[in-house]
């Protein structure tokens, strides 16, 4: 990572109220691993150092806004892709166990290799789909937090994420600007699967100023056994939501 990249990382983190001085070497190593691997496997469309630092690293760290991940023992990252937000969060919270989940094996292979290279023993990557894990006794109601970054509409995230949460757990969804219609559908879907929207936090991404929304859904009751529905159905037929 160049001095300019380090300065962007520090500035972006500082605007989020975070000090990353001790973690800069880990982020620099992750940047190098991602850029090198991306020449062989299509992991991310972001290729320049500023884009990766701001739109992957700092953007992932914005999930820490509001302290919604504080005190979590087990966190699962739905649709992690090349490891975002899981890897930056794992670098910052070594006491928390992160399970980056993605259905694309080549991406999880990278996440696993990167975690090993960075000695992140708190990262346990998993190939699979949330619909399957949500019905697996080893995973259903097994997590303190679910995180996801720009994966799907809020009603879909509610159906996929809440079955994985312990009672009282939280789903922390990072999105761009969200319409009132999607938010209302998300509230209805959350209620249907045993939760409620407790936080809608609109903010701008440090340095870039891009619009973001952090949405928190708390699990307030048991998820009915019929949820999540079988693979593909939540995306094809979202609860209370017809927009595409």
KESE-475611 format. One record per residue (C-alpha): residue number from 1; residue in one letter; x, y, z. Coordinates in Angstrom, 1 decimal, padded with zeros to 4 digits. Example, Ala and Ser with C-alpha at 12.3 -4.5 7.8 and 13.67 -1.06 7.14 Angstrom:
<site><n>1</n><res>A</res><xx>012.3</xx><yy>-004.5</yy><zz>007.8</zz></site>
<site><n>2</n><res>S</res><xx>013.7</xx><yy>-001.1</yy><zz>007.1</zz></site>
***
This chain:
<site><n>1</n><res>X</res><xx>000.0</xx><yy>000.0</yy><zz>000.0</zz></site>
<site><n>2</n><res>X</res><xx>001.3</xx><yy>003.4</yy><zz>-000.9</zz></site>
<site><n>3</n><res>X</res><xx>001.6</xx><yy>006.3</yy><zz>001.6</zz></site>
<site><n>4</n><res>X</res><xx>-001.4</xx><yy>007.8</yy><zz>-000.2</zz></site>
<site><n>5</n><res>X</res><xx>-003.4</xx><yy>004.7</yy><zz>000.3</zz></site>
<site><n>6</n><res>X</res><xx>-002.5</xx><yy>004.5</yy><zz>003.9</zz></site>
<site><n>7</n><res>X</res><xx>-003.5</xx><yy>008.2</yy><zz>004.3</zz></site>
<site><n>8</n><res>X</res><xx>-006.9</xx><yy>007.4</yy><zz>002.7</zz></site>
<site><n>9</n><res>X</res><xx>-007.4</xx><yy>004.4</yy><zz>005.0</zz></site>
<site><n>10</n><res>X</res><xx>-006.6</xx><yy>006.4</yy><zz>008.1</zz></site>
<site><n>11</n><res>X</res><xx>-008.7</xx><yy>009.4</yy><zz>007.1</zz></site>
<site><n>12</n><res>X</res><xx>-011.7</xx><yy>007.2</yy><zz>006.2</zz></site>
<site><n>13</n><res>X</res><xx>-011.5</xx><yy>005.3</yy><zz>009.4</zz></site>
<site><n>14</n><res>X</res><xx>-011.0</xx><yy>008.4</yy><zz>011.5</zz></site>
<site><n>15</n><res>X</res><xx>-014.2</xx><yy>009.9</yy><zz>010.0</zz></site>
<site><n>16</n><res>X</res><xx>-015.9</xx><yy>006.7</yy><zz>011.3</zz></site>
<site><n>17</n><res>X</res><xx>-014.4</xx><yy>007.2</yy><zz>014.7</zz></site>
<site><n>18</n><res>X</res><xx>-011.9</xx><yy>004.4</yy><zz>014.3</zz></site>
<site><n>19</n><res>X</res><xx>-008.1</xx><yy>004.3</yy><zz>014.7</zz></site>
<site><n>20</n><res>X</res><xx>-006.5</xx><yy>001.8</yy><zz>012.4</zz></site>
<site><n>21</n><res>X</res><xx>-002.9</xx><yy>002.6</yy><zz>013.0</zz></site>
<site><n>22</n><res>X</res><xx>-002.2</xx><yy>-000.9</yy><zz>014.4</zz></site>
<site><n>23</n><res>X</res><xx>-004.1</xx><yy>-002.6</yy><zz>011.6</zz></site>
<site><n>24</n><res>X</res><xx>-002.5</xx><yy>-000.7</yy><zz>008.6</zz></site>
<site><n>25</n><res>X</res><xx>000.0</xx><yy>-003.6</yy><zz>007.9</zz></site>
<site><n>26</n><res>X</res><xx>-002.9</xx><yy>-006.1</yy><zz>007.7</zz></site>
<site><n>27</n><res>X</res><xx>-004.9</xx><yy>-003.9</yy><zz>005.4</zz></site>
<site><n>28</n><res>X</res><xx>-001.8</xx><yy>-003.4</yy><zz>003.2</zz></site>
<site><n>29</n><res>X</res><xx>-001.3</xx><yy>-007.1</yy><zz>003.0</zz></site>
<site><n>30</n><res>X</res><xx>-005.0</xx><yy>-007.7</yy><zz>002.2</zz></site>
<site><n>31</n><res>X</res><xx>-004.7</xx><yy>-005.1</yy><zz>-000.6</zz></site>
<site><n>32</n><res>X</res><xx>-001.7</xx><yy>-006.9</yy><zz>-002.1</zz></site>
<site><n>33</n><res>X</res><xx>-003.4</xx><yy>-010.3</yy><zz>-001.9</zz></site>
<site><n>34</n><res>X</res><xx>-006.6</xx><yy>-009.0</yy><zz>-003.5</zz></site>
<site><n>35</n><res>X</res><xx>-004.9</xx><yy>-007.2</yy><zz>-006.4</zz></site>
<site><n>36</n><res>X</res><xx>-002.7</xx><yy>-010.2</yy><zz>-007.1</zz></site>
<site><n>37</n><res>X</res><xx>-005.5</xx><yy>-012.7</yy><zz>-007.0</zz></site>
<site><n>38</n><res>X</res><xx>-007.7</xx><yy>-010.5</yy><zz>-009.1</zz></site>
<site><n>39</n><res>X</res><xx>-005.3</xx><yy>-010.9</yy><zz>-012.0</zz></site>
<site><n>40</n><res>X</res><xx>-006.1</xx><yy>-014.6</yy><zz>-012.0</zz></site>
<site><n>41</n><res>X</res><xx>-009.7</xx><yy>-014.8</yy><zz>-010.8</zz></site>
<site><n>42</n><res>X</res><xx>-012.4</xx><yy>-012.2</yy><zz>-011.2</zz></site>
<site><n>43</n><res>X</res><xx>-013.0</xx><yy>-011.3</yy><zz>-007.6</zz></site>
<site><n>44</n><res>X</res><xx>-013.9</xx><yy>-007.6</yy><zz>-007.8</zz></site>
<site><n>45</n><res>X</res><xx>-014.5</xx><yy>-004.9</yy><zz>-010.3</zz></site>
<site><n>46</n><res>X</res><xx>-012.5</xx><yy>-002.4</yy><zz>-008.2</zz></site>
<site><n>47</n><res>X</res><xx>-008.9</xx><yy>-002.4</yy><zz>-009.3</zz></site>
<site><n>48</n><res>X</res><xx>-007.3</xx><yy>000.8</yy><zz>-008.2</zz></site>
<site><n>49</n><res>X</res><xx>-005.8</xx><yy>001.4</yy><zz>-004.8</zz></site>
<site><n>50</n><res>X</res><xx>-008.1</xx><yy>004.3</yy><zz>-003.9</zz></site>
<site><n>51</n><res>X</res><xx>-011.2</xx><yy>002.4</yy><zz>-004.9</zz></site>
<site><n>52</n><res>X</res><xx>-010.3</xx><yy>-000.7</yy><zz>-003.0</zz></site>
<site><n>53</n><res>X</res><xx>-009.3</xx><yy>001.3</yy><zz>000.1</zz></site>
<site><n>54</n><res>X</res><xx>-012.4</xx><yy>003.4</yy><zz>000.2</zz></site>
<site><n>55</n><res>X</res><xx>-015.1</xx><yy>001.3</yy><zz>-001.5</zz></site>
<site><n>56</n><res>X</res><xx>-014.0</xx><yy>-002.0</yy><zz>000.1</zz></site>
<site><n>57</n><res>X</res><xx>-012.0</xx><yy>-001.4</yy><zz>003.2</zz></site>
<site><n>58</n><res>X</res><xx>-013.6</xx><yy>001.9</yy><zz>004.6</zz></site>
<site><n>59</n><res>X</res><xx>-017.0</xx><yy>000.9</yy><zz>003.3</zz></site>
<site><n>60</n><res>X</res><xx>-016.8</xx><yy>-002.4</yy><zz>005.2</zz></site>
<site><n>61</n><res>X</res><xx>-015.7</xx><yy>-000.6</yy><zz>008.3</zz></site>
<site><n>62</n><res>X</res><xx>-018.8</xx><yy>001.6</yy><zz>008.2</zz></site>
<site><n>63</n><res>X</res><xx>-020.7</xx><yy>-001.5</yy><zz>009.5</zz></site>
<site><n>64</n><res>X</res><xx>-019.2</xx><yy>-000.6</yy><zz>012.8</zz></site>
<site><n>65</n><res>X</res><xx>-021.2</xx><yy>002.6</yy><zz>013.0</zz></site>
<site><n>66</n><res>X</res><xx>-023.4</xx><yy>002.8</yy><zz>016.1</zz></site>
<site><n>67</n><res>X</res><xx>-021.8</xx><yy>-000.1</yy><zz>017.9</zz></site>
<site><n>68</n><res>X</res><xx>-024.3</xx><yy>-002.6</yy><zz>016.5</zz></site>
<site><n>69</n><res>X</res><xx>-021.7</xx><yy>-005.3</yy><zz>016.3</zz></site>
<site><n>70</n><res>X</res><xx>-020.3</xx><yy>-004.7</yy><zz>019.8</zz></site>
<site><n>71</n><res>X</res><xx>-020.4</xx><yy>-007.8</yy><zz>022.0</zz></site>
<site><n>72</n><res>X</res><xx>-021.0</xx><yy>-010.2</yy><zz>019.2</zz></site>
<site><n>73</n><res>X</res><xx>-019.3</xx><yy>-013.6</yy><zz>019.5</zz></site>
<site><n>74</n><res>X</res><xx>-020.4</xx><yy>-015.1</yy><zz>016.1</zz></site>
<site><n>75</n><res>X</res><xx>-021.1</xx><yy>-013.1</yy><zz>013.0</zz></site>
<site><n>76</n><res>X</res><xx>-022.0</xx><yy>-014.4</yy><zz>009.6</zz></site>
<site><n>77</n><res>X</res><xx>-021.5</xx><yy>-012.3</yy><zz>006.4</zz></site>
<site><n>78</n><res>X</res><xx>-024.1</xx><yy>-013.1</yy><zz>003.8</zz></site>
<site><n>79</n><res>X</res><xx>-022.9</xx><yy>-012.9</yy><zz>000.2</zz></site>
<site><n>80</n><res>X</res><xx>-019.3</xx><yy>-012.0</yy><zz>001.2</zz></site>
<site><n>81</n><res>X</res><xx>-017.9</xx><yy>-012.1</yy><zz>-002.3</zz></site>
<site><n>82</n><res>X</res><xx>-014.2</xx><yy>-011.5</yy><zz>-002.0</zz></site>
<site><n>83</n><res>X</res><xx>-014.5</xx><yy>-011.1</yy><zz>001.8</zz></site>
<site><n>84</n><res>X</res><xx>-016.3</xx><yy>-007.9</yy><zz>002.4</zz></site>
<site><n>85</n><res>X</res><xx>-017.2</xx><yy>-006.7</yy><zz>004.9</zz></site>
<site><n>86</n><res>X</res><xx>-016.0</xx><yy>-009.9</yy><zz>006.8</zz></site>
<site><n>87</n><res>X</res><xx>-012.2</xx><yy>-009.5</yy><zz>006.3</zz></site>
<site><n>88</n><res>X</res><xx>-011.9</xx><yy>-005.8</yy><zz>007.3</zz></site>
<site><n>89</n><res>X</res><xx>-014.2</xx><yy>-006.4</yy><zz>010.3</zz></site>
<site><n>90</n><res>X</res><xx>-012.2</xx><yy>-009.5</yy><zz>011.3</zz></site>
<site><n>91</n><res>X</res><xx>-009.0</xx><yy>-007.4</yy><zz>011.2</zz></site>
<site><n>92</n><res>X</res><xx>-010.6</xx><yy>-004.9</yy><zz>013.5</zz></site>
<site><n>93</n><res>X</res><xx>-012.3</xx><yy>-007.3</yy><zz>015.9</zz></site>
<site><n>94</n><res>X</res><xx>-010.0</xx><yy>-010.3</yy><zz>016.6</zz></site>
<site><n>95</n><res>X</res><xx>-012.1</xx><yy>-011.4</yy><zz>019.5</zz></site>
<site><n>96</n><res>X</res><xx>-015.1</xx><yy>-012.0</yy><zz>017.2</zz></site>
<site><n>97</n><res>X</res><xx>-015.6</xx><yy>-015.1</yy><zz>015.0</zz></site>
<site><n>98</n><res>X</res><xx>-016.6</xx><yy>-014.3</yy><zz>011.4</zz></site>
<site><n>99</n><res>X</res><xx>-018.2</xx><yy>-016.7</yy><zz>008.9</zz></site>
<site><n>100</n><res>X</res><xx>-018.0</xx><yy>-015.3</yy><zz>005.4</zz></site>
<site><n>101</n><res>X</res><xx>-020.6</xx><yy>-017.1</yy><zz>003.3</zz></site>
<site><n>102</n><res>X</res><xx>-020.8</xx><yy>-017.2</yy><zz>-000.5</zz></site>
<site><n>103</n><res>X</res><xx>-022.2</xx><yy>-019.7</yy><zz>-003.0</zz></site>
<site><n>104</n><res>X</res><xx>-019.2</xx><yy>-019.1</yy><zz>-005.3</zz></site>
<site><n>105</n><res>X</res><xx>-016.4</xx><yy>-021.4</yy><zz>-004.4</zz></site>
<site><n>106</n><res>X</res><xx>-013.6</xx><yy>-019.4</yy><zz>-006.0</zz></site>
<site><n>107</n><res>X</res><xx>-014.4</xx><yy>-016.4</yy><zz>-003.9</zz></site>
<site><n>108</n><res>X</res><xx>-014.5</xx><yy>-018.4</yy><zz>-000.7</zz></site>
<site><n>109</n><res>X</res><xx>-011.2</xx><yy>-020.0</yy><zz>-001.7</zz></site>
<site><n>110</n><res>X</res><xx>-009.7</xx><yy>-016.6</yy><zz>-001.9</zz></site>
<site><n>111</n><res>X</res><xx>-011.2</xx><yy>-015.5</yy><zz>001.5</zz></site>
<site><n>112</n><res>X</res><xx>-009.8</xx><yy>-018.7</yy><zz>003.1</zz></site>
<site><n>113</n><res>X</res><xx>-006.3</xx><yy>-018.1</yy><zz>001.6</zz></site>
<site><n>114</n><res>X</res><xx>-006.3</xx><yy>-014.5</yy><zz>002.6</zz></site>
<site><n>115</n><res>X</res><xx>-007.4</xx><yy>-015.2</yy><zz>006.2</zz></site>
<site><n>116</n><res>X</res><xx>-004.7</xx><yy>-017.8</yy><zz>006.5</zz></site>
<site><n>117</n><res>X</res><xx>-002.1</xx><yy>-015.4</yy><zz>005.1</zz></site>
<site><n>118</n><res>X</res><xx>-003.1</xx><yy>-012.7</yy><zz>007.5</zz></site>
<site><n>119</n><res>X</res><xx>-003.3</xx><yy>-015.2</yy><zz>010.4</zz></site>
<site><n>120</n><res>X</res><xx>-006.9</xx><yy>-014.3</yy><zz>011.0</zz></site>
<site><n>121</n><res>X</res><xx>-007.9</xx><yy>-017.4</yy><zz>013.1</zz></site>
<site><n>122</n><res>X</res><xx>-011.2</xx><yy>-015.7</yy><zz>013.8</zz></site>
<site><n>123</n><res>X</res><xx>-012.4</xx><yy>-016.3</yy><zz>010.2</zz></site>
<site><n>124</n><res>X</res><xx>-014.2</xx><yy>-019.5</yy><zz>009.1</zz></site>
<site><n>125</n><res>X</res><xx>-015.3</xx><yy>-019.2</yy><zz>005.5</zz></site>
<site><n>126</n><res>X</res><xx>-018.2</xx><yy>-021.3</yy><zz>004.3</zz></site>
<site><n>127</n><res>X</res><xx>-019.4</xx><yy>-022.2</yy><zz>000.7</zz></site>
<site><n>128</n><res>X</res><xx>-023.1</xx><yy>-022.3</yy><zz>000.6</zz></site>
<site><n>129</n><res>X</res><xx>-026.4</xx><yy>-020.4</yy><zz>000.5</zz></site>
<site><n>130</n><res>X</res><xx>-028.3</xx><yy>-018.7</yy><zz>003.3</zz></site>
<site><n>131</n><res>X</res><xx>-031.4</xx><yy>-020.7</yy><zz>002.5</zz></site>
<site><n>132</n><res>X</res><xx>-029.6</xx><yy>-023.9</yy><zz>003.2</zz></site>
<site><n>133</n><res>X</res><xx>-027.8</xx><yy>-022.8</yy><zz>006.3</zz></site>
<site><n>134</n><res>X</res><xx>-030.9</xx><yy>-021.3</yy><zz>007.7</zz></site>
<site><n>135</n><res>X</res><xx>-032.4</xx><yy>-024.8</yy><zz>007.9</zz></site>
<site><n>136</n><res>X</res><xx>-029.2</xx><yy>-026.4</yy><zz>009.1</zz></site>
<site><n>137</n><res>X</res><xx>-029.3</xx><yy>-027.1</yy><zz>012.9</zz></site>
<site><n>138</n><res>X</res><xx>-025.6</xx><yy>-026.2</yy><zz>013.1</zz></site>
<site><n>139</n><res>X</res><xx>-026.4</xx><yy>-022.7</yy><zz>011.9</zz></site>
<site><n>140</n><res>X</res><xx>-030.0</xx><yy>-021.9</yy><zz>012.5</zz></site>
<site><n>141</n><res>X</res><xx>-030.2</xx><yy>-019.5</yy><zz>015.5</zz></site>
<site><n>142</n><res>X</res><xx>-026.5</xx><yy>-019.9</yy><zz>015.8</zz></site>
<site><n>143</n><res>X</res><xx>-025.2</xx><yy>-016.3</yy><zz>015.3</zz></site>
<site><n>144</n><res>X</res><xx>-025.2</xx><yy>-013.2</yy><zz>017.3</zz></site>
<site><n>145</n><res>X</res><xx>-025.1</xx><yy>-010.9</yy><zz>014.2</zz></site>
<site><n>146</n><res>X</res><xx>-025.7</xx><yy>-011.2</yy><zz>010.5</zz></site>
<site><n>147</n><res>X</res><xx>-024.0</xx><yy>-008.6</yy><zz>008.3</zz></site>
<site><n>148</n><res>X</res><xx>-024.5</xx><yy>-008.0</yy><zz>004.6</zz></site>
<site><n>149</n><res>X</res><xx>-023.3</xx><yy>-005.4</yy><zz>002.2</zz></site>
<site><n>150</n><res>X</res><xx>-025.4</xx><yy>-004.4</yy><zz>-000.9</zz></site>
<site><n>151</n><res>X</res><xx>-026.6</xx><yy>-008.0</yy><zz>-001.4</zz></site>
<site><n>152</n><res>X</res><xx>-030.4</xx><yy>-007.7</yy><zz>-002.0</zz></site>
<site><n>153</n><res>X</res><xx>-033.6</xx><yy>-005.9</yy><zz>-001.2</zz></site>
<site><n>154</n><res>X</res><xx>-034.4</xx><yy>-005.5</yy><zz>002.5</zz></site>
<site><n>155</n><res>X</res><xx>-037.3</xx><yy>-008.0</yy><zz>002.5</zz></site>
<site><n>156</n><res>X</res><xx>-035.0</xx><yy>-010.7</yy><zz>001.1</zz></site>
<site><n>157</n><res>X</res><xx>-032.3</xx><yy>-010.0</yy><zz>003.6</zz></site>
<site><n>158</n><res>X</res><xx>-034.8</xx><yy>-010.3</yy><zz>006.5</zz></site>
<site><n>159</n><res>X</res><xx>-035.9</xx><yy>-013.7</yy><zz>005.3</zz></site>
<site><n>160</n><res>X</res><xx>-032.4</xx><yy>-015.0</yy><zz>004.7</zz></site>
<site><n>161</n><res>X</res><xx>-030.8</xx><yy>-013.4</yy><zz>007.8</zz></site>
<site><n>162</n><res>X</res><xx>-033.2</xx><yy>-013.7</yy><zz>010.7</zz></site>
<site><n>163</n><res>X</res><xx>-033.4</xx><yy>-017.5</yy><zz>010.8</zz></site>
<site><n>164</n><res>X</res><xx>-029.7</xx><yy>-017.6</yy><zz>011.4</zz></site>
<site><n>165</n><res>X</res><xx>-029.9</xx><yy>-015.2</yy><zz>014.4</zz></site>
<site><n>166</n><res>X</res><xx>-030.2</xx><yy>-016.1</yy><zz>018.1</zz></site>
<site><n>167</n><res>X</res><xx>-033.1</xx><yy>-014.5</yy><zz>019.9</zz></site>
<site><n>168</n><res>X</res><xx>-032.0</xx><yy>-010.9</yy><zz>020.5</zz></site>
<site><n>169</n><res>X</res><xx>-029.5</xx><yy>-011.0</yy><zz>017.7</zz></site>
<site><n>170</n><res>X</res><xx>-029.2</xx><yy>-008.3</yy><zz>015.1</zz></site>
<site><n>171</n><res>X</res><xx>-029.0</xx><yy>-008.2</yy><zz>011.3</zz></site>
<site><n>172</n><res>X</res><xx>-026.9</xx><yy>-005.3</yy><zz>010.2</zz></site>
<site><n>173</n><res>X</res><xx>-027.5</xx><yy>-004.5</yy><zz>006.5</zz></site>
<site><n>174</n><res>X</res><xx>-025.5</xx><yy>-001.9</yy><zz>004.6</zz></site>
<site><n>175</n><res>X</res><xx>-027.2</xx><yy>-000.5</yy><zz>001.6</zz></site>
<site><n>176</n><res>X</res><xx>-027.2</xx><yy>002.6</yy><zz>-000.6</zz></site>
<site><n>177</n><res>X</res><xx>-030.2</xx><yy>005.0</yy><zz>-000.5</zz></site>
<site><n>178</n><res>X</res><xx>-033.3</xx><yy>003.1</yy><zz>000.3</zz></site>
<site><n>179</n><res>X</res><xx>-036.8</xx><yy>003.9</yy><zz>-000.9</zz></site>
<site><n>180</n><res>X</res><xx>-039.7</xx><yy>004.2</yy><zz>001.5</zz></site>
<site><n>181</n><res>X</res><xx>-041.5</xx><yy>001.3</yy><zz>-000.3</zz></site>
<site><n>182</n><res>X</res><xx>-038.5</xx><yy>-001.0</yy><zz>000.2</zz></site>
<site><n>183</n><res>X</res><xx>-038.2</xx><yy>000.0</yy><zz>003.8</zz></site>
<site><n>184</n><res>X</res><xx>-041.9</xx><yy>-000.6</yy><zz>004.4</zz></site>
<site><n>185</n><res>X</res><xx>-041.7</xx><yy>-004.0</yy><zz>002.7</zz></site>
<site><n>186</n><res>X</res><xx>-038.6</xx><yy>-004.8</yy><zz>004.9</zz></site>
<site><n>187</n><res>X</res><xx>-040.5</xx><yy>-003.9</yy><zz>008.0</zz></site>
<site><n>188</n><res>X</res><xx>-043.3</xx><yy>-006.2</yy><zz>007.1</zz></site>
<site><n>189</n><res>X</res><xx>-041.0</xx><yy>-009.0</yy><zz>006.1</zz></site>
<site><n>190</n><res>X</res><xx>-039.0</xx><yy>-008.6</yy><zz>009.4</zz></site>
<site><n>191</n><res>X</res><xx>-042.3</xx><yy>-008.9</yy><zz>011.4</zz></site>
<site><n>192</n><res>X</res><xx>-043.2</xx><yy>-012.0</yy><zz>009.4</zz></site>
<site><n>193</n><res>X</res><xx>-040.0</xx><yy>-013.8</yy><zz>010.2</zz></site>
<site><n>194</n><res>X</res><xx>-039.6</xx><yy>-012.8</yy><zz>013.8</zz></site>
<site><n>195</n><res>X</res><xx>-038.0</xx><yy>-009.4</yy><zz>013.9</zz></site>
<site><n>196</n><res>X</res><xx>-038.4</xx><yy>-005.6</yy><zz>013.7</zz></site>
<site><n>197</n><res>X</res><xx>-036.4</xx><yy>-002.8</yy><zz>012.1</zz></site>
<site><n>198</n><res>X</res><xx>-034.9</xx><yy>-000.8</yy><zz>014.9</zz></site>
<site><n>199</n><res>X</res><xx>-032.4</xx><yy>001.5</yy><zz>013.2</zz></site>
<site><n>200</n><res>X</res><xx>-032.3</xx><yy>003.3</yy><zz>009.8</zz></site>
<site><n>201</n><res>X</res><xx>-029.1</xx><yy>005.2</yy><zz>009.8</zz></site>
<site><n>202</n><res>X</res><xx>-028.5</xx><yy>007.3</yy><zz>006.6</zz></site>
<site><n>203</n><res>X</res><xx>-024.9</xx><yy>008.6</yy><zz>006.2</zz></site>
<site><n>204</n><res>X</res><xx>-022.3</xx><yy>009.4</yy><zz>003.6</zz></site>
<site><n>205</n><res>X</res><xx>-019.2</xx><yy>007.3</yy><zz>003.0</zz></site>
<site><n>206</n><res>X</res><xx>-016.1</xx><yy>009.0</yy><zz>004.3</zz></site>
<site><n>207</n><res>X</res><xx>-014.0</xx><yy>010.9</yy><zz>001.7</zz></site>
<site><n>208</n><res>X</res><xx>-016.1</xx><yy>009.9</yy><zz>-001.3</zz></site>
<site><n>209</n><res>X</res><xx>-019.5</xx><yy>011.2</yy><zz>000.1</zz></site>
<site><n>210</n><res>X</res><xx>-021.5</xx><yy>008.4</yy><zz>-001.5</zz></site>
<site><n>211</n><res>X</res><xx>-024.9</xx><yy>007.8</yy><zz>000.1</zz></site>
<site><n>212</n><res>X</res><xx>-025.2</xx><yy>004.8</yy><zz>002.4</zz></site>
<site><n>213</n><res>X</res><xx>-027.9</xx><yy>003.5</yy><zz>004.8</zz></site>
<site><n>214</n><res>X</res><xx>-027.2</xx><yy>001.1</yy><zz>007.7</zz></site>
<site><n>215</n><res>X</res><xx>-030.3</xx><yy>-000.8</yy><zz>008.7</zz></site>
<site><n>216</n><res>X</res><xx>-030.6</xx><yy>-002.9</yy><zz>011.8</zz></site>
<site><n>217</n><res>X</res><xx>-033.2</xx><yy>-005.6</yy><zz>012.3</zz></site>
<site><n>218</n><res>X</res><xx>-033.5</xx><yy>-007.1</yy><zz>015.8</zz></site>
<site><n>219</n><res>X</res><xx>-034.7</xx><yy>-010.7</yy><zz>016.2</zz></site>
<site><n>220</n><res>X</res><xx>-037.6</xx><yy>-010.3</yy><zz>018.7</zz></site>
<site><n>221</n><res>X</res><xx>-039.2</xx><yy>-013.7</yy><zz>018.4</zz></site>
<site><n>222</n><res>X</res><xx>-038.9</xx><yy>-017.2</yy><zz>016.8</zz></site>
<site><n>223</n><res>X</res><xx>-038.7</xx><yy>-017.5</yy><zz>013.0</zz></site>
<site><n>224</n><res>X</res><xx>-041.5</xx><yy>-019.7</yy><zz>011.7</zz></site>
<site><n>225</n><res>X</res><xx>-040.3</xx><yy>-023.1</yy><zz>010.5</zz></site>
<site><n>226</n><res>X</res><xx>-041.3</xx><yy>-022.4</yy><zz>006.9</zz></site>
<site><n>227</n><res>X</res><xx>-038.6</xx><yy>-019.7</yy><zz>006.6</zz></site>
<site><n>228</n><res>X</res><xx>-036.3</xx><yy>-019.4</yy><zz>004.9</zz></site>
<site><n>229</n><res>X</res><xx>-038.1</xx><yy>-020.8</yy><zz>001.8</zz></site>
<site><n>230</n><res>X</res><xx>-036.2</xx><yy>-023.1</yy><zz>-000.6</zz></site>
<site><n>231</n><res>X</res><xx>-033.2</xx><yy>-021.9</yy><zz>-002.6</zz></site>
<site><n>232</n><res>X</res><xx>-033.9</xx><yy>-019.1</yy><zz>-005.0</zz></site>
<site><n>233</n><res>X</res><xx>-037.5</xx><yy>-018.4</yy><zz>-003.8</zz></site>
<site><n>234</n><res>X</res><xx>-036.7</xx><yy>-015.5</yy><zz>-001.5</zz></site>
<site><n>235</n><res>X</res><xx>-035.0</xx><yy>-013.7</yy><zz>-004.4</zz></site>
<site><n>236</n><res>X</res><xx>-037.6</xx><yy>-014.6</yy><zz>-007.0</zz></site>
<site><n>237</n><res>X</res><xx>-040.6</xx><yy>-014.0</yy><zz>-004.7</zz></site>
<site><n>238</n><res>X</res><xx>-039.6</xx><yy>-011.5</yy><zz>-002.0</zz></site>
<site><n>239</n><res>X</res><xx>-042.0</xx><yy>-011.1</yy><zz>000.9</zz></site>
<site><n>240</n><res>X</res><xx>-044.3</xx><yy>-008.1</yy><zz>000.5</zz></site>
<site><n>241</n><res>X</res><xx>-042.1</xx><yy>-006.7</yy><zz>-002.3</zz></site>
<site><n>242</n><res>X</res><xx>-042.6</xx><yy>-006.8</yy><zz>-006.1</zz></site>
<site><n>243</n><res>X</res><xx>-040.0</xx><yy>-004.3</yy><zz>-007.2</zz></site>
<site><n>244</n><res>X</res><xx>-037.0</xx><yy>-005.7</yy><zz>-009.1</zz></site>
***
